[in-house]
Amino acid sequence: KKILVEDFSSLPNRRTLTLNDPVLYYMMSMAPVERWRDIRAAATQAFSTINLRKMNILIEECALVTAEHLKKAAFLEENIELRKFFGDYALDLIARCAFATKLDSHSNNTSEFIMRSKQAPSGRPTLRVLVYFLFPAIAKATGLLPLKPSVLQYFKTLCQNIINSDPYNQPPDPNFLRLLMSSEEKDADAPASFFARDHQLFSLGSQWKQDAPLKPKLTADQAMAQCLLFFLAGQETTARAVSYTLYLLAIHPDVQEKLRNEVDECFKSHGDRPDLEAVTKLKYLHCVVSESLRMYPPVHRLERTPVRDYVLGDTGVKLKKCDLVTIPVYAMHHDPEYFRDPLKFDPERFNENNVASIHPYTYLPFGAGPRNCVAFRFALQAVKLCVLHSIRNVQFVRTGKTKVPLEFKNGLGLLTAKDITVGVKKRP
């Protein structure tokens, strides 16, 4: 809490990286606090409740396409590798919501967008990424980028075309880039109780007071940088979150059945396309996803660096300016001091009666404090809608190829299972 919230003014930055490109220079996750301030304000507004309601339609369309492919696999009773399968969903989602590009990655792997996306960093420790993150002096001297220059240029051009297009001829669907470039827009309504619940659980200490006035919108380069960040950070984390959730449901059929009953009631009450509020109110879905994020947080550690020499409270621990502080999220989520029987998948930890017993700042799937994940509500909705439509249409089952427990491999910041294979059948 002290590092992420109370002493934010002393530790406002993340890992210092060499940014050898004017667009990467403005990426919110990498920007020092001086650049971060204005960018964060605009990005927060882009993910307001009003805008999430607009994007909910696009998220649901991607989830429906994925559900159709699941039904085909269920008809044949196939085994599917979840991260690969739902990586296609995540790619469709980011393409639609960030770049106004409609895909069906399950059926078409030949589009340039998909081909370029596969060349981008995906959590695998490639030589380029290792050198960039671990040897910044070499990266600076050689002008090395974390992704291939041709890939970066492709997405920059895609963004620039959206920015330069006639606003009267742009697609009517909202997209992240347009929302970032638009004028400031206030949320029209106060948070509902379930939105407040999510903020309390996933966004502790995110309130932040700014002394200087904030700019209402971003420049083209600033907006492009956040759009690219949305693609690089959002695709793999979303795919992993959905995959781990469905894996847990496959090996816990009792939980899957209980969730399916709630899902069926939701569609019965709200029709085939439940809105943002309807999905947010699904209590057991909330518990299942929250517990999945505890057991398998896609981002397994957080990092902060001090801008001055710093002493951690009364511990006597001293840090020098620019030292790297790591917060081990995965380890905290599996510490029996904070979570009883931590290896057990128990969604009831997060029900209304039990959630208050979770010690603050021990559950950090989206970080905490002013530099938490600004898109956490979008991410939750993307995961929940995909799980919702998947469970409605098929049954996930454990097969001889299902690894229990999962085996993990080394990765740079992302929790990466070696194989997440389950079976898919027609729903009971």
C-alpha positions as CSV (number, residue, x, y, z in Angstrom):
1,K,0.0,0.0,0.0
2,K,2.8,2.4,0.9
3,I,4.6,1.8,-2.4
4,L,1.6,1.8,-4.7
5,V,-0.6,4.4,-3.0
6,E,0.6,6.3,0.1
7,D,4.1,7.1,-1.2
8,F,3.1,7.4,-4.8
9,S,4.9,10.8,-5.1
10,S,8.1,9.1,-4.3
11,L,7.6,5.9,-6.4
12,P,5.4,7.1,-9.4
13,N,7.3,5.4,-12.2
14,R,7.6,1.9,-13.6
15,R,10.8,0.3,-15.0
16,T,12.9,2.8,-17.0
17,L,13.2,1.8,-20.6
18,T,14.9,3.2,-23.7
19,L,12.2,4.4,-26.1
20,N,13.7,4.8,-29.5
21,D,10.6,5.9,-31.2
22,P,8.4,9.1,-30.8
23,V,5.2,7.0,-30.4
24,L,6.6,4.6,-27.9
25,Y,7.9,7.6,-26.0
26,Y,4.3,8.4,-25.1
27,M,3.2,4.9,-24.0
28,M,1.4,5.4,-20.7
29,S,2.8,2.2,-19.1
30,M,6.4,3.3,-19.8
31,A,6.1,7.1,-19.5
32,P,7.6,8.8,-16.4
33,V,5.2,10.6,-14.3
34,E,5.7,14.0,-16.0
35,R,4.3,12.6,-19.3
36,W,2.0,10.1,-17.6
37,R,-0.3,12.6,-16.0
38,D,-2.1,14.0,-19.0
39,I,-2.2,10.7,-20.8
40,R,-3.7,8.9,-17.8
41,A,-6.5,11.5,-17.5
42,A,-7.6,11.1,-21.2
43,A,-7.3,7.3,-21.1
44,T,-9.4,7.1,-17.9
45,Q,-12.1,9.1,-19.7
46,A,-11.9,6.8,-22.8
47,F,-12.9,3.9,-20.5
48,S,-15.8,5.7,-18.8
49,T,-19.1,4.0,-18.1
50,I,-20.7,5.8,-21.1
51,N,-17.9,4.6,-23.5
52,L,-17.9,1.1,-22.0
53,R,-21.6,0.8,-22.8
54,K,-20.8,1.7,-26.4
55,M,-18.0,-0.8,-26.7
56,N,-20.0,-3.5,-25.0
57,I,-21.8,-4.1,-28.4
58,L,-18.4,-4.7,-30.1
59,I,-17.1,-7.0,-27.3
60,E,-20.3,-9.0,-27.5
61,E,-20.1,-9.4,-31.3
62,C,-16.5,-10.8,-30.9
63,A,-17.7,-13.2,-28.2
64,L,-20.6,-14.4,-30.4
65,V,-18.3,-15.2,-33.3
66,T,-16.1,-17.1,-30.9
67,A,-19.1,-19.0,-29.5
68,E,-20.0,-20.1,-33.0
69,H,-16.6,-21.6,-33.5
70,L,-16.8,-23.3,-30.1
71,K,-20.1,-25.0,-31.1
72,K,-18.4,-26.4,-34.2
73,A,-15.6,-27.8,-32.0
74,A,-18.2,-29.2,-29.5
75,F,-20.1,-31.0,-32.3
76,L,-16.9,-32.9,-33.1
77,E,-16.0,-33.2,-29.4
78,E,-12.6,-31.8,-30.1
79,N,-9.7,-31.0,-27.7
80,I,-8.8,-27.3,-27.9
81,E,-5.7,-25.5,-26.6
82,L,-7.4,-22.6,-24.8
83,R,-4.8,-19.9,-25.1
84,K,-4.4,-20.3,-28.8
85,F,-8.2,-20.5,-29.3
86,F,-9.0,-17.5,-27.2
87,G,-6.0,-15.7,-28.5
88,D,-8.1,-15.4,-31.7
89,Y,-10.9,-13.9,-29.7
90,A,-8.6,-11.4,-28.0
91,L,-7.1,-10.4,-31.4
92,D,-10.6,-9.9,-32.9
93,L,-11.5,-7.8,-29.8
94,I,-8.5,-5.5,-29.9
95,A,-8.7,-5.1,-33.7
96,R,-12.4,-4.1,-33.4
97,C,-12.2,-1.9,-30.4
98,A,-8.9,-0.2,-31.0
99,F,-8.4,-0.1,-34.7
100,A,-11.9,-0.2,-36.1
101,T,-11.0,-3.4,-37.9
102,K,-13.4,-6.4,-38.1
103,L,-11.8,-9.8,-38.1
104,D,-12.6,-13.5,-37.7
105,S,-9.2,-14.8,-36.7
106,H,-10.6,-18.3,-36.2
107,S,-11.4,-18.6,-39.9
108,N,-9.0,-16.2,-41.6
109,N,-5.3,-16.2,-40.7
110,T,-4.2,-14.5,-43.9
111,S,-5.1,-10.8,-43.3
112,E,-2.2,-8.4,-43.0
113,F,-3.5,-7.4,-39.5
114,I,-3.3,-10.9,-38.2
115,M,0.1,-11.6,-39.9
116,R,1.6,-8.4,-38.4
117,S,0.1,-9.2,-35.0
118,K,1.8,-12.6,-34.9
119,Q,5.1,-10.8,-35.3
120,A,4.5,-8.6,-32.2
121,P,5.8,-9.5,-28.7
122,S,3.5,-12.0,-27.0
123,G,5.1,-12.6,-23.6
124,R,7.6,-15.0,-25.1
125,P,11.2,-14.1,-24.1
126,T,12.6,-13.6,-27.7
127,L,16.2,-12.4,-28.1
128,R,14.9,-8.9,-29.2
129,V,12.7,-8.5,-26.2
130,L,15.4,-9.9,-23.8
131,V,18.0,-7.5,-25.0
132,Y,15.5,-4.6,-24.9
133,F,14.4,-5.1,-21.3
134,L,17.6,-6.5,-19.7
135,F,20.3,-4.5,-21.5
136,P,18.9,-1.0,-22.0
137,A,22.3,0.5,-22.7
138,I,22.7,-1.8,-25.8
139,A,19.1,-1.0,-26.9
140,K,19.8,2.7,-26.6
141,A,23.1,2.5,-28.5
142,T,21.7,0.4,-31.3
143,G,18.3,2.0,-31.5
144,L,16.7,-1.4,-30.8
145,L,12.9,-1.5,-30.5
146,P,10.8,-4.1,-28.6
147,L,9.1,-5.0,-31.8
148,K,10.1,-5.1,-35.5
149,P,10.2,-1.6,-37.1
150,S,8.0,-2.9,-39.9
151,V,5.4,-4.1,-37.4
152,L,5.5,-0.8,-35.5
153,Q,5.1,1.2,-38.8
154,Y,2.1,-0.9,-39.9
155,F,0.2,-0.1,-36.7
156,K,1.2,3.5,-36.8
157,T,0.0,3.8,-40.3
158,L,-3.3,2.1,-39.4
159,C,-3.8,4.6,-36.6
160,Q,-2.8,7.6,-38.7
161,N,-5.4,6.5,-41.4
162,I,-8.1,6.6,-38.8
163,I,-7.0,10.0,-37.5
164,N,-6.8,11.5,-41.0
165,S,-10.1,10.0,-42.3
166,D,-13.1,12.3,-42.7
167,P,-15.1,12.0,-39.4
168,Y,-18.3,11.9,-41.4
169,N,-17.0,8.8,-43.3
170,Q,-15.7,6.9,-40.3
171,P,-17.4,3.7,-39.1
172,P,-20.2,4.4,-36.6
173,D,-18.7,2.0,-34.1
174,P,-16.7,3.6,-31.3
175,N,-13.0,2.8,-31.1
176,F,-10.4,3.5,-28.5
177,L,-8.4,5.9,-30.8
178,R,-11.4,8.1,-31.6
179,L,-12.4,8.2,-27.9
180,L,-8.8,9.3,-27.0
181,M,-8.9,12.0,-29.6
182,S,-12.3,13.3,-28.7
183,S,-13.0,16.2,-26.4
184,E,-13.4,15.5,-22.7
185,E,-16.7,14.0,-21.8
186,K,-18.0,13.6,-18.2
187,D,-19.6,10.4,-17.0
188,A,-23.3,11.2,-16.9
189,D,-24.3,8.9,-14.1
190,A,-22.9,8.0,-10.7
191,P,-21.5,4.5,-10.4
192,A,-24.0,1.8,-9.7
193,S,-23.4,-0.4,-6.7
194,F,-21.9,-3.2,-8.8
195,F,-19.5,-0.8,-10.5
196,A,-18.5,0.5,-7.1
197,R,-17.9,-3.1,-6.0
198,D,-15.5,-3.6,-8.9
199,H,-13.6,-0.4,-8.1
200,Q,-13.2,-1.4,-4.5
201,L,-11.9,-4.9,-5.4
202,F,-9.8,-4.2,-8.5
203,S,-8.8,-0.5,-8.3
204,L,-7.8,0.2,-4.7
205,G,-6.2,3.6,-4.2
206,S,-6.6,4.7,-7.8
207,Q,-7.9,8.1,-6.9
208,W,-5.3,10.7,-7.7
209,K,-5.2,14.5,-7.1
210,Q,-3.4,16.6,-9.8
211,D,-2.2,20.1,-9.0
212,A,-1.8,21.4,-12.6
213,P,-4.8,21.5,-15.0
214,L,-5.1,18.5,-17.3
215,K,-5.3,18.6,-21.0
216,P,-8.8,17.4,-22.2
217,K,-7.5,15.3,-25.1
218,L,-4.3,13.9,-26.5
219,T,-2.2,14.7,-29.5
220,A,-2.1,12.3,-32.4
221,D,1.2,10.7,-31.3
222,Q,0.0,10.4,-27.7
223,A,-3.3,8.7,-28.8
224,M,-1.5,6.4,-31.2
225,A,0.9,5.3,-28.4
226,Q,-2.0,4.3,-26.2
227,C,-3.7,2.4,-29.0
228,L,-0.5,0.5,-29.6
229,L,-0.2,-0.2,-25.9
230,F,-3.8,-1.4,-25.8
231,F,-2.9,-3.9,-28.5
232,L,0.4,-5.1,-27.0
233,A,-0.8,-5.3,-23.4
234,G,-4.5,-6.2,-23.9
235,Q,-4.4,-9.0,-26.3
236,E,-2.3,-11.6,-24.4
237,T,-3.6,-10.7,-20.9
238,T,-7.2,-11.1,-22.1
239,A,-6.5,-14.4,-23.8
240,R,-4.8,-15.7,-20.7
241,A,-7.6,-14.5,-18.3
242,V,-10.3,-16.2,-20.4
243,S,-8.2,-19.4,-20.9
244,Y,-7.4,-19.9,-17.2
245,T,-11.1,-19.3,-16.2
246,L,-12.4,-21.9,-18.7
247,Y,-9.7,-24.3,-17.7
248,L,-10.7,-24.0,-14.1
249,L,-14.3,-24.6,-15.0
250,A,-13.4,-27.7,-17.0
251,I,-11.7,-29.3,-14.1
252,H,-14.4,-28.2,-11.6
253,P,-17.7,-29.3,-13.3
254,D,-19.8,-28.4,-10.2
255,V,-18.7,-24.8,-10.5
256,Q,-19.3,-24.8,-14.2
257,E,-22.9,-26.1,-13.7
258,K,-23.7,-23.6,-11.1
259,L,-22.4,-20.8,-13.3
260,R,-24.3,-22.1,-16.3
261,N,-27.5,-21.9,-14.3
262,E,-26.9,-18.2,-13.6
263,V,-25.9,-17.6,-17.2
264,D,-29.2,-19.3,-18.4
265,E,-31.2,-17.0,-16.1
266,C,-29.4,-14.0,-17.4
267,F,-30.3,-14.8,-21.0
268,K,-33.8,-15.6,-20.0
269,S,-34.2,-12.2,-18.3
270,H,-32.2,-10.0,-20.7
271,G,-32.4,-11.6,-24.1
272,D,-29.6,-12.8,-26.3
273,R,-27.4,-9.8,-25.8
274,P,-27.2,-8.7,-22.2
275,D,-25.9,-5.1,-21.7
276,L,-23.1,-3.9,-19.5
277,E,-25.2,-3.5,-16.4
278,A,-26.8,-7.0,-16.7
279,V,-23.4,-8.7,-17.0
280,T,-21.9,-6.7,-14.2
281,K,-24.7,-7.8,-11.8
282,L,-24.1,-11.5,-12.3
283,K,-22.8,-12.4,-8.9
284,Y,-21.5,-15.9,-9.4
285,L,-19.8,-14.9,-12.7
286,H,-18.1,-12.1,-10.8
287,C,-16.9,-14.6,-8.1
288,V,-15.6,-17.1,-10.7
289,V,-13.6,-14.6,-12.7
290,S,-12.3,-12.9,-9.6
291,E,-11.0,-16.3,-8.2
292,S,-9.5,-17.2,-11.6
293,L,-7.6,-13.9,-11.5
294,R,-6.4,-14.8,-8.0
295,M,-5.1,-18.2,-8.9
296,Y,-3.7,-17.3,-12.3
297,P,-3.1,-13.5,-12.6
298,P,-2.0,-12.9,-16.2
299,V,0.4,-10.2,-15.0
300,H,2.3,-11.9,-12.1
301,R,4.3,-9.0,-10.8
302,L,4.2,-5.2,-10.6
303,E,7.2,-2.8,-10.7
304,R,7.9,0.7,-9.4
305,T,11.0,2.9,-9.3
306,P,11.6,5.8,-6.9
307,V,12.4,9.3,-8.2
308,R,14.5,10.0,-5.1
309,D,16.2,8.1,-2.4
310,Y,13.5,6.5,-0.3
311,V,12.9,4.6,3.0
312,L,10.0,2.2,3.2
313,G,8.0,3.3,6.3
314,D,9.5,2.2,9.6
315,T,11.1,-1.0,8.1
316,G,14.5,0.6,7.5
317,V,14.6,-0.7,4.0
318,K,16.4,1.9,1.9
319,L,16.1,2.4,-1.9
320,K,18.2,4.6,-4.1
321,K,16.8,6.7,-6.9
322,C,15.9,4.5,-9.9
323,D,16.2,1.2,-8.0
324,L,13.6,-1.3,-9.2
325,V,10.9,-2.5,-6.8
326,T,9.1,-5.7,-7.6
327,I,5.7,-6.7,-6.1
328,P,5.2,-10.5,-6.5
329,V,1.5,-10.6,-7.3
330,Y,1.4,-14.4,-8.0
331,A,3.2,-15.2,-4.7
332,M,0.8,-12.9,-2.7
333,H,-2.2,-14.5,-4.3
334,H,-0.9,-17.9,-3.1
335,D,0.2,-17.0,0.4
336,P,-1.9,-18.9,3.0
337,E,-1.5,-16.0,5.3
338,Y,-3.8,-14.0,3.0
339,F,-5.8,-16.7,1.3
340,R,-6.8,-19.9,3.1
341,D,-6.1,-23.1,1.2
342,P,-4.6,-21.0,-1.7
343,L,-4.3,-23.8,-4.2
344,K,-8.1,-24.5,-4.0
345,F,-10.3,-23.0,-6.7
346,D,-13.0,-21.4,-4.5
347,P,-15.2,-18.7,-6.1
348,E,-17.0,-18.2,-2.8
349,R,-14.0,-16.3,-1.5
350,F,-15.4,-13.4,-3.5
351,N,-19.1,-13.6,-2.6
352,E,-20.8,-10.7,-0.7
353,N,-20.3,-12.3,2.7
354,N,-16.6,-13.2,2.3
355,V,-15.0,-10.6,0.2
356,A,-14.7,-8.1,3.1
357,S,-12.3,-10.6,4.8
358,I,-9.7,-10.2,2.0
359,H,-6.9,-8.1,3.3
360,P,-6.6,-4.9,1.3
361,Y,-3.7,-4.8,-1.2
362,T,-3.1,-8.6,-1.1
363,Y,-5.3,-9.1,-4.2
364,L,-3.8,-7.2,-7.2
365,P,-4.7,-8.7,-10.6
366,F,-4.9,-5.1,-12.1
367,G,-2.4,-3.5,-9.7
368,A,-3.4,-0.7,-7.3
369,G,-2.9,3.0,-6.8
370,P,-2.9,5.8,-9.5
371,R,-0.9,3.6,-11.9
372,N,-3.2,0.6,-11.8
373,C,-4.6,-0.8,-15.1
374,V,-6.7,2.0,-16.5
375,A,-8.6,-0.5,-18.7
376,F,-9.5,-2.9,-15.9
377,R,-13.3,-2.5,-16.4
378,F,-13.0,-3.1,-20.2
379,A,-10.9,-6.2,-19.5
380,L,-13.4,-7.5,-17.0
381,Q,-16.2,-7.1,-19.4
382,A,-14.3,-8.7,-22.2
383,V,-13.5,-11.8,-20.0
384,K,-17.0,-12.0,-18.6
385,L,-18.8,-11.7,-21.9
386,C,-16.6,-14.3,-23.5
387,V,-17.1,-16.7,-20.6
388,L,-20.8,-16.0,-20.6
389,H,-21.4,-16.9,-24.2
390,S,-19.0,-19.8,-24.1
391,I,-20.7,-21.4,-21.1
392,R,-24.1,-20.8,-22.6
393,N,-23.2,-22.8,-25.8
394,V,-20.8,-25.6,-24.8
395,Q,-19.5,-27.7,-22.0
396,F,-15.8,-27.7,-21.1
397,V,-14.5,-31.0,-19.9
398,R,-11.3,-32.5,-18.6
399,T,-9.7,-35.1,-20.9
400,G,-6.6,-37.2,-21.0
401,K,-4.7,-34.3,-22.5
402,T,-5.6,-31.8,-19.8
403,K,-2.7,-31.0,-17.5
404,V,-3.6,-31.0,-13.8
405,P,-1.9,-29.0,-12.3
406,L,-0.8,-26.7,-15.1
407,E,2.9,-26.4,-15.9
408,F,4.3,-23.0,-16.5
409,K,7.3,-21.7,-18.5
410,N,9.4,-18.6,-18.2
411,G,8.0,-15.4,-19.5
412,L,8.6,-11.6,-19.1
413,G,5.9,-10.5,-16.7
414,L,3.1,-12.7,-18.1
415,L,2.0,-16.0,-16.5
416,T,2.4,-18.5,-19.3
417,A,1.2,-22.1,-19.1
418,K,2.9,-24.6,-21.4
419,D,-0.4,-26.2,-22.4
420,I,-4.0,-25.4,-21.5
421,T,-5.9,-28.2,-23.4
422,V,-9.4,-29.2,-22.5
423,G,-12.3,-31.0,-24.3
424,V,-15.3,-29.3,-25.7
425,K,-18.7,-31.0,-25.9
426,K,-22.3,-30.0,-26.5
427,R,-23.8,-28.5,-23.4
428,P,-26.0,-30.7,-21.2
